[in-house]
């Protein structure tokens, strides 16, 4: 998947050193469920689980890279897919050096478009924490709007009192998943 600026692809074992280095940034575990400290063992387990869960249709956790030069930028994907509800919960993080370039918004648009067009889902959710102003802005730029409650069950998020819910629906006149964020 690509928009010509960023591309999404499967993670590989070759990505592990970069994942480990990127996840040392305290902002990533601050807003995600990335463990502290993040080790090579964590990276290897993540890459293996991402491949297995993708193959079984449980998730679609993908690397975000620069479409022009292949530079690794971050992670984006569907962290939970609920086939019965035809919905998914999205997540992402961007390495420190790639922030404020529209990477997360572009990746989120790509993953939502893929969820609707290829997976035939009807809804993609996103759960930023209330204090994560940047993540809330990413959601809005990608066409997501605040929603009262999630459709997807994620116990690790549901117990956090400051989690917000944003959603994008396949058929919603107020959103446009074909837009390209700036």
C-alpha positions as CSV (number, residue, x, y, z in Angstrom):
1,X,0.0,0.0,0.0
2,X,1.3,3.4,-0.9
3,X,0.2,7.0,-1.5
4,X,3.5,7.8,-3.2
5,X,4.9,9.4,0.0
6,X,4.6,6.6,2.5
7,X,4.2,2.9,2.0
8,X,3.0,0.1,4.4
9,X,4.6,-3.3,4.2
10,X,5.0,-6.4,6.4
11,X,7.6,-6.3,9.2
12,X,10.7,-8.5,8.8
13,X,13.4,-9.7,11.1
14,X,15.7,-7.2,9.4
15,X,13.6,-4.4,10.9
16,X,14.2,-5.5,14.5
17,X,17.3,-3.4,15.2
18,X,15.4,-0.3,13.9
19,X,12.3,-1.1,15.9
20,X,14.3,-1.5,19.1
21,X,16.1,1.8,18.5
22,X,12.9,3.7,17.7
23,X,11.1,2.3,20.7
24,X,13.8,3.7,23.1
25,X,12.1,7.1,22.5
26,X,10.0,7.7,25.8
27,X,7.1,9.2,23.8
28,X,6.3,5.8,22.2
29,X,5.7,3.8,25.4
30,X,4.1,6.9,26.9
31,X,1.2,6.7,24.5
32,X,1.2,3.1,23.5
33,X,1.5,-0.4,25.0
34,X,5.1,-0.8,23.9
35,X,7.1,-2.3,26.8
36,X,9.8,-0.4,28.8
37,X,12.6,-1.2,28.2
38,X,12.1,-2.4,24.7
39,X,14.6,-5.2,23.9
40,X,15.7,-7.2,20.9
41,X,13.6,-10.1,22.3
42,X,10.6,-7.7,22.3
43,X,11.3,-6.8,18.7
44,X,11.7,-10.4,17.6
45,X,8.5,-11.4,19.4
46,X,6.6,-8.4,17.8
47,X,7.7,-9.3,14.2
48,X,6.9,-13.0,14.7
49,X,3.5,-12.2,16.2
50,X,2.7,-9.6,13.5
51,X,3.3,-12.2,10.8
52,X,1.3,-15.0,12.6
53,X,-1.6,-12.7,13.4
54,X,-1.7,-11.3,9.9
55,X,-1.8,-14.8,8.4
56,X,-4.7,-15.7,10.7
57,X,-6.7,-12.5,10.1
58,X,-6.5,-11.2,13.6
59,X,-4.4,-8.1,13.0
60,X,-2.6,-6.2,10.3
61,X,0.5,-4.6,11.9
62,X,2.7,-3.0,9.3
63,X,5.9,-1.0,8.9
64,X,5.5,2.5,7.6
65,X,8.3,3.5,5.3
66,X,9.2,6.4,3.0
67,X,7.9,5.4,-0.4
68,X,10.8,7.2,-2.2
69,X,13.8,5.9,-0.3
70,X,12.6,3.0,1.9
71,X,13.5,4.8,5.2
72,X,11.7,3.3,8.1
73,X,9.3,5.8,9.7
74,X,7.0,4.0,12.1
75,X,4.3,1.4,12.6
76,X,0.6,1.5,11.6
77,X,-2.1,-1.1,11.3
78,X,-5.2,-2.7,12.6
79,X,-4.4,-4.0,16.1
80,X,-7.7,-5.8,16.4
81,X,-10.0,-7.0,13.6
82,X,-13.5,-8.0,14.6
83,X,-14.9,-9.8,11.6
84,X,-18.4,-10.3,13.1
85,X,-18.8,-6.5,13.7
86,X,-16.9,-5.7,10.4
87,X,-14.8,-3.3,12.4
88,X,-11.2,-2.8,13.4
89,X,-9.2,-0.8,15.9
90,X,-6.2,1.0,14.5
91,X,-2.9,2.0,16.1
92,X,0.3,3.6,15.1
93,X,3.5,5.2,16.3
94,X,6.1,7.3,14.4
95,X,9.8,7.4,15.1
96,X,11.0,10.7,16.6
97,X,12.9,11.8,13.4
98,X,9.8,11.3,11.2
99,X,7.3,13.2,13.3
100,X,5.5,16.4,12.1
101,X,5.8,15.3,8.4
102,X,2.2,13.8,8.1
103,X,3.5,10.3,8.3
104,X,0.9,9.0,10.8
105,X,-2.1,10.6,9.0
106,X,-1.0,9.3,5.7
107,X,-0.5,5.8,7.1
108,X,-3.9,5.9,8.9
109,X,-5.6,6.9,5.6
110,X,-3.9,4.0,3.8
111,X,-4.8,1.5,6.5
112,X,-8.5,2.7,6.6
113,X,-8.8,2.6,2.9
114,X,-7.4,-0.9,2.8
115,X,-9.8,-2.0,5.6
116,X,-12.8,-0.7,3.7
117,X,-11.8,-1.6,0.1
118,X,-9.9,-4.9,0.6
119,X,-11.2,-6.3,3.9
120,X,-14.7,-5.0,3.4
121,X,-15.0,-3.6,6.9
122,X,-17.4,-0.9,7.8
123,X,-15.7,0.9,10.7
124,X,-12.2,1.7,11.8
125,X,-11.7,3.0,15.3
126,X,-8.8,4.7,17.0
127,X,-8.2,5.3,20.7
128,X,-5.8,8.1,21.6
129,X,-5.3,9.1,25.2
130,X,-6.9,12.4,26.0
131,X,-3.5,14.2,26.6
132,X,-2.1,13.0,23.3
133,X,-2.9,16.2,21.4
134,X,-0.8,15.1,18.4
135,X,-2.6,11.8,18.0
136,X,-6.0,13.4,18.2
137,X,-4.9,15.8,15.4
138,X,-3.7,12.8,13.4
139,X,-7.1,11.2,13.7
140,X,-8.9,14.4,12.6
141,X,-6.5,14.9,9.6
142,X,-7.2,11.3,8.5
143,X,-11.0,11.9,8.6
144,X,-11.8,10.3,11.9
145,X,-14.4,11.9,14.2
146,X,-15.0,11.6,17.9
147,X,-17.4,8.9,18.8
148,X,-19.3,8.1,22.1
149,X,-18.1,4.5,22.5
150,X,-16.1,1.9,20.8
151,X,-17.5,-1.1,18.9
152,X,-14.3,-3.1,19.3
153,X,-13.5,-4.6,22.7
154,X,-10.0,-3.9,23.9
155,X,-9.8,-4.5,27.6
156,X,-6.3,-2.9,27.9
157,X,-7.8,0.4,26.6
158,X,-11.3,0.1,28.1
159,X,-9.8,0.3,31.6
160,X,-7.9,3.5,30.9
161,X,-10.1,6.5,32.1
162,X,-8.5,9.0,29.7
163,X,-9.0,7.0,26.4
164,X,-11.0,8.8,23.7
165,X,-12.6,7.1,20.7
166,X,-12.4,8.3,17.2
167,X,-14.1,6.4,14.3
168,X,-14.2,6.4,10.6
169,X,-17.0,4.7,8.8
170,X,-17.0,3.4,5.3
171,X,-20.2,5.2,4.4
172,X,-20.2,8.5,6.2
173,X,-21.0,11.7,4.3
174,X,-19.0,13.8,6.8
175,X,-15.7,12.0,6.1
176,X,-13.6,11.4,3.0
177,X,-11.2,8.5,3.2
178,X,-9.8,9.3,-0.3
179,X,-8.3,12.6,0.9
180,X,-4.6,12.8,1.2
181,X,-3.5,14.5,4.5
182,X,-0.9,17.3,4.4
